[in-house]
Amino acid sequence: MSESPIVAAKAPMKITVEAGKDYWWCSCGKSAKQPFCDGSHKGGAFTPMKWTAEKDGDAWFCACKGSTKAPLCDGSHKAL
């Protein structure tokens, strides 16, 4: 049986991002700094996902950890 991520929230998180900056999205759901990694995954099956912003502006990051477009929201939280 594979490990499942923890649902950190049942709604996406709007973050203002900067073009060219790297962001490390939490894929396990354990981070206290959602939606980003704080190292809480260590020793588990998950690793953070690097995402680089293409432009300045707002991005909606997945917090339910079920998006098929991770790290960004695809609406999967609506089925929870």
C-alpha positions in Angstrom: 0.0 0.0 0.0 1.4 3.4 -1.0 1.5 6.3 1.3 -1.0 9.1 0.7 -0.4 12.8 1.3 -2.1 14.7 4.1 -4.8 17.1 3.0 -3.4 20.4 4.2 -6.5 22.4 3.2 -9.6 21.9 1.1 -9.0 25.1 -0.9 -6.1 26.4 -3.0 -3.7 29.0 -1.6 -3.2 32.2 -3.5 0.5 33.3 -3.5 2.0 36.3 -5.2 5.0 35.0 -7.1 8.0 36.6 -8.8 9.1 35.7 -12.4 12.2 33.5 -12.4 12.0 32.6 -8.7 12.0 29.0 -7.6 9.3 27.7 -5.2 9.4 24.4 -3.4 5.9 23.0 -3.1 5.1 20.6 -0.3 3.8 17.3 -1.7 3.3 15.5 1.6 1.0 17.9 3.3 3.0 17.9 6.6 4.7 21.3 6.2 3.8 24.1 8.7 4.6 26.6 5.9 1.9 25.5 3.4 1.9 25.4 0.5 5.7 25.3 0.6 8.1 22.7 2.0 9.7 23.1 5.5 11.5 19.7 5.5 8.7 17.8 7.4 8.7 15.1 4.6 12.1 13.8 5.7 12.0 10.0 6.2 8.8 9.6 4.2 7.9 8.7 0.7 7.4 12.3 -0.5 9.8 15.0 -1.7 9.1 18.7 -2.5 8.4 19.8 -6.1 10.4 22.6 -7.6 8.3 25.2 -9.5 9.7 28.2 -11.2 7.3 31.2 -11.8 7.2 32.2 -15.4 5.8 35.7 -14.7 5.0 38.0 -11.8 1.5 37.7 -10.3 -0.8 35.5 -8.4 -0.6 31.7 -8.5 -3.1 29.3 -6.9 -1.1 26.4 -5.2 -2.8 23.1 -4.5 -3.2 22.5 -0.7 -5.3 19.3 -0.9 -2.3 17.5 -2.6 -4.5 15.8 -5.1 -4.1 18.1 -8.2 -3.1 16.5 -11.5 -1.5 19.9 -12.3 0.7 20.0 -9.2 1.9 22.3 -7.7 -1.0 24.4 -9.0 -4.7 23.8 -8.3 -6.9 21.9 -10.8 -10.0 21.9 -8.6 -9.5 18.4 -7.2 -10.3 19.7 -3.7 -14.0 20.1 -4.8 -14.3 16.3 -4.7 -13.1 16.0 -1.1 
